[in-house]
Amino acid sequence: MCSTGSFRATRTSATGWEHYPHGADIGVRGYGRCKEEAFVQAARSLIAVITDPAGVGTRERVEFRCEAPDEELLFAEEAPEAYKDVSAVVDAADAAGLARKVARLEPLVCIKG
């Protein structure tokens, strides 16, 4: 991990999340009493990069299984099942007058790492 720095904080509970400086973007960290709890907290930390988590709720429960060569990569690996169909989202935004479709783009290459 390329890091420009970090910090140490004292936890006031057994579960939670935090952001930390990261060379590429922003680091997200979740902690909990078990791996599953820590993963949920890390996801909340990721949501907090985009918006206030207090305003995010569950509309629909979607269950899926993630696999990766090691546990460190579980959070970084994409889970396509977690995404909504982008065509349906764009069509709904277009129909509601929130956006206007002008082009459909297709990726030529995907680079990870």
C-alpha positions in Angstrom: 0.0 0.0 0.0 1.4 3.4 -1.0 0.7 5.7 2.0 1.5 9.4 2.5 0.9 8.9 6.2 -1.5 7.5 8.7 -2.7 8.2 12.2 -3.5 6.2 15.3 -6.8 6.7 17.1 -8.2 5.4 20.3 -11.4 3.5 19.7 -14.4 4.2 21.9 -16.3 1.1 20.7 -15.5 -2.4 19.3 -17.0 -1.4 15.9 -16.5 1.6 13.7 -14.8 3.0 10.7 -12.3 5.8 9.7 -10.6 7.4 6.8 -6.8 7.8 6.5 -4.5 9.5 4.0 -3.5 7.3 1.1 -1.1 8.0 -1.8 -3.6 7.1 -4.5 -6.8 8.5 -3.1 -8.3 8.0 0.4 -7.9 5.0 2.7 -11.0 3.4 4.3 -10.8 1.2 7.3 -13.5 -0.7 9.2 -13.1 -2.6 12.5 -15.3 -4.9 14.4 -15.5 -7.9 16.7 -15.3 -10.3 13.7 -14.4 -10.1 10.0 -18.0 -9.7 8.8 -18.5 -6.7 11.2 -15.3 -5.1 10.1 -16.3 -5.5 6.4 -19.7 -3.8 7.1 -17.9 -0.9 8.8 -15.4 -0.6 6.0 -18.3 -0.4 3.5 -19.8 2.4 5.7 -16.5 4.2 5.5 -16.6 3.9 1.8 -20.1 5.3 1.6 -18.9 8.2 3.8 -16.5 9.2 1.1 -19.5 9.9 -1.1 -22.2 11.0 1.2 -23.4 11.2 4.9 -24.0 7.6 5.9 -26.9 8.8 8.2 -28.9 9.5 5.1 -28.4 6.1 3.6 -30.9 3.3 4.2 -31.7 -0.2 3.0 -34.3 -0.3 0.2 -33.6 -3.7 -1.0 -31.6 -6.6 0.5 -29.2 -8.3 -2.0 -27.2 -11.3 -0.9 -24.1 -12.3 -2.7 -20.8 -14.2 -2.0 -17.4 -12.6 -2.5 -14.2 -14.6 -3.1 -10.6 -13.5 -3.4 -7.2 -15.2 -3.3 -6.7 -13.7 0.2 -8.8 -11.8 2.8 -6.9 -8.5 2.1 -8.3 -8.5 -1.4 -11.9 -9.2 -0.5 -12.7 -5.5 -0.1 -10.8 -4.5 -3.2 -12.3 -7.1 -5.6 -15.4 -6.0 -7.5 -18.7 -7.8 -6.8 -20.9 -7.2 -9.9 -23.9 -8.5 -8.0 -23.7 -5.4 -5.8 -24.3 -3.0 -8.7 -27.7 -2.0 -10.2 -28.1 -2.5 -13.9 -26.7 0.8 -15.2 -29.1 0.8 -18.2 -32.1 0.7 -15.9 -30.7 3.6 -13.7 -29.9 5.8 -16.8 -33.4 5.0 -18.3 -35.1 6.0 -15.0 -33.1 9.2 -14.8 -33.9 10.0 -18.5 -37.6 9.3 -17.9 -37.7 11.5 -14.8 -36.1 14.3 -16.7 -33.0 14.3 -14.4 -30.6 13.5 -17.3 -30.6 13.0 -21.0 -29.0 10.0 -22.6 -26.5 11.2 -25.3 -24.3 8.1 -25.8 -23.6 4.6 -24.6 -19.9 3.9 -23.9 -18.3 0.5 -23.8 -14.9 -0.1 -22.1 -12.1 -1.2 -24.3 -9.8 -2.3 -21.4 -10.0 -2.6 -17.7 -6.8 -2.2 -15.7 -6.7 -3.1 -12.0 -3.9 -2.9 -9.6 
